[in-house]
């Protein structure tokens, strides 16, 4: 049986970032992935400027594939009020960036290869056994390993194998219709977030087009997917307005259900749970992956703070849990509030949303505080 200091289950962005940021001379790290190869997914990710800095520290920022978000225009349908968040207010080159999953995956995979950290593909985890000294894992390949620290970064696929781990779940009764849209106007590195009674609609600049996230009830999402291109663009235009120009094309339409899932505790015996395995969020405000990358950075810092023989012990894991408690709790609450309250006129009426947006626009410190919260989280 092979022995490791850190075994990471899940080679997605958060798991790979944990491995890259934790790399140190003499520290034995292995990454195990159920898929047979890198996914090569084309979906678009929204990363904050703080996440860019974190990935640069990891040596895995895909600079040539990133589109900056210099400003975010926030408005509501059917009522007054709007605000504009700008990178210049924060003294930053950008509030955030968009990058494809495939590009980020390739950058992290290349970095792990440079660090001589092996990613074992086609390694489906079948069994996890924990004791005070180690975590023992068995994979479908027949391989068995033990590790001082097990990191679950697998979207929650193996959390059920850990005693005492449970999840709080909330179904928003919404689906996100996504796609790649073009308009007759250059985006100028501006993103849009528009609140509507049916749910938020977001446009994120990606190269010379936008990534669309159109929130709707499940039945409505199904109907939107069935429309021909012209009819879909007409409905999108009516729903969103013309602030980004006239929509001219849509490609790659798909949909997925929107739910909140949060783990009851992100640590267990010899185990840390990070990223989407710990919290899967509504895509509004683009907080999910950024929160997961902050998990990765904090866990890597906890690993670096102790001698190799203490990696994964109870005090190290408790230090990690404390370091993430405020940011994770507030990140989940912030996203849930936006997803629930701003889509429900009974909780926050149209005039209330308008007043909030107008106040943000008129009070620069409040606007800067919101932008800083979105960029850096609530870890300070």
C-alpha positions as CSV (number, residue, x, y, z in Angstrom):
1,X,0.0,0.0,0.0
2,X,1.4,3.4,-1.0
3,X,1.6,6.1,1.6
4,X,1.1,9.8,1.0
5,X,1.0,12.9,3.2
6,X,-1.9,14.4,1.2
7,X,-4.4,12.5,-1.0
8,X,-6.7,14.8,-3.0
9,X,-9.8,13.2,-4.5
10,X,-11.0,15.3,-7.4
11,X,-8.8,17.0,-10.0
12,X,-11.0,19.9,-10.8
13,X,-9.9,23.5,-10.2
14,X,-10.2,23.4,-6.4
15,X,-8.6,20.0,-5.9
16,X,-5.7,20.8,-8.3
17,X,-5.2,24.2,-6.6
18,X,-4.9,22.5,-3.2
19,X,-2.2,20.2,-4.6
20,X,-0.3,23.0,-6.4
21,X,-0.4,25.4,-3.5
22,X,0.6,22.7,-1.0
23,X,3.6,21.5,-2.9
24,X,6.8,21.5,-0.8
25,X,10.0,19.6,-0.8
26,X,9.5,16.2,0.8
27,X,5.7,16.4,1.0
28,X,4.1,13.5,-0.8
29,X,1.0,14.5,-2.6
30,X,-1.3,12.5,-4.9
31,X,-4.4,13.5,-6.9
32,X,-7.0,11.0,-7.8
33,X,-9.7,11.6,-10.4
34,X,-12.7,9.4,-11.3
35,X,-12.8,10.6,-15.0
36,X,-10.5,8.8,-17.5
37,X,-8.9,12.1,-18.7
38,X,-9.2,15.9,-18.3
39,X,-12.8,17.0,-19.0
40,X,-12.0,19.7,-21.6
41,X,-15.4,21.4,-20.6
42,X,-16.2,24.5,-22.5
43,X,-18.3,26.2,-19.8
44,X,-17.3,29.6,-18.7
45,X,-16.1,30.3,-15.2
46,X,-16.2,33.7,-13.4
47,X,-13.1,34.4,-11.3
48,X,-12.5,37.4,-9.0
49,X,-9.3,39.4,-9.1
50,X,-8.3,37.8,-5.8
51,X,-8.7,34.4,-7.4
52,X,-6.4,35.5,-10.2
53,X,-3.8,36.4,-7.6
54,X,-4.2,33.1,-5.9
55,X,-3.8,31.2,-9.2
56,X,-0.8,33.2,-10.1
57,X,0.7,32.2,-6.7
58,X,0.0,28.6,-7.7
59,X,1.7,29.1,-11.1
60,X,-1.5,28.3,-13.0
61,X,-3.1,31.5,-14.2
62,X,-4.2,31.0,-17.9
63,X,-3.5,34.7,-18.8
64,X,-3.8,34.3,-22.5
65,X,-7.3,32.8,-22.2
66,X,-8.8,35.3,-19.6
67,X,-11.2,38.2,-20.4
68,X,-11.2,41.0,-17.9
69,X,-14.3,42.3,-16.2
70,X,-13.6,46.0,-15.8
71,X,-17.2,46.9,-14.6
72,X,-20.5,45.3,-13.6
73,X,-23.8,47.0,-14.4
74,X,-26.5,46.0,-11.9
75,X,-30.2,46.8,-12.5
76,X,-33.7,45.5,-12.0
77,X,-36.6,44.9,-14.4
78,X,-39.8,46.7,-13.8
79,X,-38.4,49.3,-11.4
80,X,-36.0,52.2,-10.9
81,X,-32.4,52.0,-9.6
82,X,-29.1,50.8,-11.0
83,X,-25.5,50.9,-10.0
84,X,-22.1,50.4,-11.6
85,X,-19.2,48.7,-9.9
86,X,-15.9,49.6,-11.5
87,X,-12.4,48.2,-11.1
88,X,-11.0,51.8,-11.0
89,X,-12.8,52.3,-7.7
90,X,-10.8,49.5,-6.2
91,X,-7.5,50.5,-7.8
92,X,-7.5,47.2,-9.7
93,X,-7.0,46.4,-13.4
94,X,-10.2,44.3,-13.3
95,X,-12.9,43.2,-10.8
96,X,-12.7,39.7,-12.2
97,X,-12.2,37.6,-15.3
98,X,-13.9,35.0,-17.3
99,X,-12.0,31.8,-18.5
100,X,-13.2,28.5,-19.8
101,X,-13.1,25.5,-17.5
102,X,-10.8,23.7,-20.1
103,X,-8.3,26.5,-20.1
104,X,-8.0,26.7,-16.3
105,X,-8.0,22.9,-16.1
106,X,-5.1,22.7,-18.6
107,X,-3.1,25.4,-16.7
108,X,-3.5,23.6,-13.4
109,X,-2.7,20.2,-14.9
110,X,0.5,21.6,-16.5
111,X,1.5,23.1,-13.2
112,X,1.0,19.8,-11.3
113,X,3.1,18.1,-14.0
114,X,5.9,20.6,-13.5
115,X,5.7,20.0,-9.7
116,X,5.9,16.2,-10.3
117,X,2.5,15.7,-8.7
118,X,0.8,12.8,-10.4
119,X,-2.9,12.9,-11.3
120,X,-4.2,9.4,-11.4
121,X,-7.2,9.3,-13.8
122,X,-9.8,6.6,-13.9
123,X,-9.5,6.3,-10.1
124,X,-13.0,6.0,-8.8
125,X,-12.9,6.0,-5.0
126,X,-14.8,2.9,-3.7
127,X,-13.9,2.9,0.0
128,X,-12.7,5.3,2.7
129,X,-11.7,4.1,6.1
130,X,-10.6,6.7,8.7
131,X,-8.7,6.2,12.0
132,X,-6.8,8.7,14.2
133,X,-3.5,8.0,12.3
134,X,-4.5,8.0,8.7
135,X,-7.1,7.8,5.9
136,X,-7.1,4.6,3.9
137,X,-8.6,4.7,0.4
138,X,-9.4,1.9,-2.1
139,X,-10.1,2.7,-5.8
140,X,-11.9,0.8,-8.5
141,X,-8.5,0.2,-10.2
142,X,-7.6,-2.0,-7.2
143,X,-5.1,0.6,-5.9
144,X,-5.0,1.2,-2.2
145,X,-3.3,4.1,-0.5
146,X,-3.1,5.7,2.9
147,X,-2.6,9.3,3.7
148,X,-2.1,11.6,6.7
149,X,-4.7,14.0,5.1
150,X,-7.6,13.2,2.8
151,X,-8.9,16.2,0.8
152,X,-12.4,15.7,-0.8
153,X,-12.7,18.1,-3.8
154,X,-15.0,15.9,-5.8
155,X,-18.2,17.8,-5.7
156,X,-19.6,15.8,-2.9
157,X,-19.4,12.4,-4.6
158,X,-17.7,10.7,-1.6
159,X,-18.9,12.7,1.3
160,X,-21.4,10.0,2.2
161,X,-18.6,7.6,3.0
162,X,-17.5,9.9,5.9
163,X,-19.3,9.3,9.2
164,X,-21.1,12.4,10.6
165,X,-21.1,14.3,7.3
166,X,-24.5,15.7,6.2
167,X,-25.7,18.4,3.9
168,X,-28.2,21.2,4.1
169,X,-30.0,21.5,0.8
170,X,-32.3,24.0,-0.7
171,X,-34.1,23.8,-4.1
172,X,-34.6,27.2,-5.6
173,X,-37.2,25.8,-8.0
174,X,-35.3,27.5,-10.8
175,X,-33.1,26.5,-13.7
176,X,-30.3,28.3,-15.4
177,X,-30.4,28.5,-19.2
178,X,-26.9,29.1,-20.4
179,X,-25.4,29.8,-23.8
180,X,-23.0,32.0,-25.7
181,X,-24.6,35.2,-27.1
182,X,-23.4,37.9,-29.4
183,X,-24.6,41.5,-29.7
184,X,-24.2,44.3,-32.2
185,X,-22.1,46.3,-29.7
186,X,-18.7,45.6,-28.3
187,X,-18.9,44.6,-24.6
188,X,-16.1,46.9,-23.4
189,X,-15.2,44.4,-20.7
190,X,-18.5,45.1,-18.9
191,X,-20.6,42.4,-17.2
192,X,-24.4,42.8,-16.5
193,X,-26.5,41.5,-13.6
194,X,-30.2,42.2,-14.0
195,X,-32.7,41.2,-11.4
196,X,-36.2,40.2,-12.7
197,X,-39.3,38.7,-11.0
198,X,-38.4,35.4,-12.7
199,X,-34.8,35.5,-11.3
200,X,-31.5,37.1,-12.3
201,X,-30.1,37.4,-15.8
202,X,-26.3,37.7,-16.2
203,X,-24.1,38.6,-19.1
204,X,-20.3,38.0,-18.7
205,X,-17.8,39.2,-21.3
206,X,-15.9,36.4,-23.0
207,X,-13.5,37.3,-25.8
208,X,-15.9,39.0,-28.4
209,X,-19.1,37.7,-27.0
210,X,-21.0,37.1,-23.7
211,X,-21.7,34.1,-21.6
212,X,-25.4,34.1,-20.7
213,X,-27.0,32.9,-17.5
214,X,-30.8,33.2,-17.8
215,X,-32.7,32.1,-14.7
216,X,-36.3,30.8,-15.1
217,X,-38.7,28.3,-13.6
218,X,-38.0,24.7,-14.8
219,X,-40.9,24.6,-17.2
220,X,-40.0,28.0,-18.6
221,X,-36.4,26.9,-19.0
222,X,-37.5,23.9,-21.0
223,X,-39.7,26.1,-23.2
224,X,-36.8,28.5,-23.8
225,X,-34.5,25.7,-24.9
226,X,-37.1,24.5,-27.4
227,X,-37.5,27.9,-29.1
228,X,-35.7,28.5,-32.4
229,X,-32.8,30.9,-32.4
230,X,-34.8,34.0,-33.6
231,X,-37.6,33.5,-31.1
232,X,-35.2,32.9,-28.2
233,X,-33.3,36.1,-29.0
234,X,-36.6,38.1,-29.2
235,X,-37.6,36.8,-25.8
236,X,-34.2,37.5,-24.3
237,X,-34.2,41.0,-25.7
238,X,-37.6,41.7,-24.2
239,X,-36.6,40.3,-20.9
240,X,-33.2,41.9,-20.6
241,X,-33.6,45.2,-22.5
242,X,-31.1,46.9,-24.9
243,X,-28.4,48.1,-22.4
244,X,-25.9,45.6,-23.9
245,X,-27.1,46.2,-27.5
246,X,-29.2,44.0,-29.8
247,X,-28.7,40.3,-29.4
248,X,-27.7,38.7,-32.8
249,X,-26.9,35.1,-32.1
250,X,-27.1,32.3,-29.5
251,X,-25.1,29.1,-29.4
252,X,-24.7,26.2,-27.1
253,X,-28.0,26.5,-25.1
254,X,-28.3,24.2,-22.1
255,X,-29.8,24.3,-18.7
256,X,-29.3,22.9,-15.2
257,X,-31.3,23.1,-11.9
258,X,-30.3,25.6,-9.3
259,X,-29.8,24.4,-5.7
260,X,-27.9,25.2,-2.6
261,X,-26.0,22.5,-0.9
262,X,-23.8,23.1,2.2
263,X,-21.9,20.6,4.3
264,X,-22.6,20.6,8.1
265,X,-18.9,20.7,8.9
266,X,-16.0,20.9,6.4
267,X,-13.6,18.6,8.4
268,X,-13.7,15.1,9.8
269,X,-11.2,12.6,11.1
270,X,-8.1,13.1,8.8
271,X,-10.4,14.8,6.2
272,X,-10.9,18.2,4.8
273,X,-13.9,18.9,2.4
274,X,-13.4,21.8,0.0
275,X,-14.9,23.6,-3.0
276,X,-18.2,22.3,-4.4
277,X,-17.9,19.3,-2.1
278,X,-18.4,21.7,0.8
279,X,-20.7,24.2,-0.7
280,X,-22.5,24.4,-4.1
281,X,-24.1,27.8,-4.6
282,X,-26.5,29.6,-6.9
283,X,-24.4,31.2,-9.7
284,X,-25.7,34.7,-8.9
285,X,-22.7,37.1,-8.2
286,X,-20.3,34.3,-9.3
287,X,-19.2,33.4,-5.8
288,X,-19.0,29.6,-5.9
289,X,-15.6,28.8,-7.4
290,X,-14.0,31.8,-5.8
291,X,-15.1,30.6,-2.4
292,X,-13.7,27.2,-3.3
293,X,-10.4,28.6,-4.3
294,X,-10.2,30.4,-1.0
295,X,-10.8,27.0,0.7
296,X,-7.8,25.7,-1.3
297,X,-5.5,28.6,-0.3
298,X,-6.5,28.3,3.4
299,X,-6.0,24.5,3.5
300,X,-2.6,24.9,1.8
301,X,-1.6,27.5,4.4
302,X,-2.7,25.1,7.2
303,X,-0.7,22.3,5.7
304,X,2.4,24.5,5.4
305,X,2.0,25.7,9.0
306,X,2.8,22.3,10.6
307,X,5.6,19.6,10.2
308,X,4.8,16.8,7.8
309,X,4.1,14.4,10.6
310,X,1.3,16.7,11.9
311,X,-0.4,17.1,8.5
312,X,-4.1,16.0,8.9
313,X,-4.1,15.9,12.7
314,X,-7.0,17.3,14.7
315,X,-5.4,20.6,15.6
316,X,-4.4,21.3,12.0
317,X,-7.9,20.6,10.8
318,X,-9.5,22.7,13.5
319,X,-7.2,25.6,12.6
320,X,-8.3,25.2,8.9
321,X,-12.0,25.0,10.0
322,X,-11.8,28.2,12.0
323,X,-10.0,30.0,9.2
324,X,-12.8,29.3,6.8
325,X,-15.9,29.6,9.0
326,X,-16.7,33.3,8.6
327,X,-16.0,33.4,4.8
328,X,-17.9,30.2,4.1
329,X,-20.9,31.1,6.3
330,X,-21.2,34.6,5.0
331,X,-20.6,33.6,1.4
332,X,-23.4,31.1,1.5
333,X,-25.8,33.6,3.2
334,X,-24.9,36.4,0.8
335,X,-25.6,34.3,-2.3
336,X,-28.7,32.7,-0.8
337,X,-30.1,36.2,0.1
338,X,-29.5,37.5,-3.5
339,X,-31.0,34.4,-5.1
340,X,-34.1,34.3,-2.8
341,X,-34.9,37.8,-1.7
342,X,-34.2,39.7,-4.9
343,X,-36.4,37.3,-6.9
344,X,-39.2,37.5,-4.5
345,X,-41.2,40.8,-4.4
346,X,-42.8,39.7,-1.1
347,X,-39.4,39.8,0.7
348,X,-37.8,42.8,-1.1
349,X,-40.4,44.8,-3.1
350,X,-39.4,46.5,-6.3
351,X,-39.1,49.9,-4.6
352,X,-36.9,48.4,-2.0
353,X,-34.5,47.0,-4.6
354,X,-34.6,50.3,-6.4
355,X,-33.7,52.2,-3.2
356,X,-30.8,49.8,-2.5
357,X,-29.4,50.1,-6.0
358,X,-29.7,53.9,-6.0
359,X,-28.1,54.1,-2.6
360,X,-25.1,52.1,-3.9
361,X,-24.8,54.3,-6.9
362,X,-24.9,57.5,-4.8
363,X,-22.7,56.3,-1.9
364,X,-19.2,55.4,-3.2
365,X,-18.0,53.8,0.1
366,X,-21.0,51.4,0.0
367,X,-20.3,50.6,-3.6
368,X,-16.7,50.0,-2.9
369,X,-17.5,47.8,0.0
370,X,-19.9,45.6,-2.1
371,X,-17.2,45.2,-4.8
372,X,-14.5,44.3,-2.2
373,X,-16.9,41.7,-0.7
374,X,-17.4,40.1,-4.1
375,X,-13.6,40.1,-4.8
376,X,-12.2,39.1,-1.5
377,X,-15.0,37.4,0.4
378,X,-15.6,37.8,4.1
379,X,-12.4,36.2,5.4
380,X,-11.0,39.3,7.0
